[in-house]
Amino acid sequence: MKSRAKELRNKNPVELQQELLELLRAQFGLRMQHATQQLSNTSQLSNIRRDIARTKTILSQKARQS
């Protein structure tokens, strides 16, 4: 997990926005799979949600630094 945060901190805000969009699309896909009972590993939902929160946190930290 810590390596994921370090990886995100090395990206610029534009790359972080792109990463956030990809994560939100992935979350939508997982939610649809879960709703239609096609998702076998439901822990993926919480992992994606944490990644989204991590990305948003780093984005706001970079915005405050600027």
PyMOL commands that set and color helices and strands:
alter all, ss='L'
color gray80, all
select helices_A, chain A and resi 2-9+13-35+43-65
alter helices_A, ss='H'
color red, helices_A
deselect
rebuild
show_as cartoon
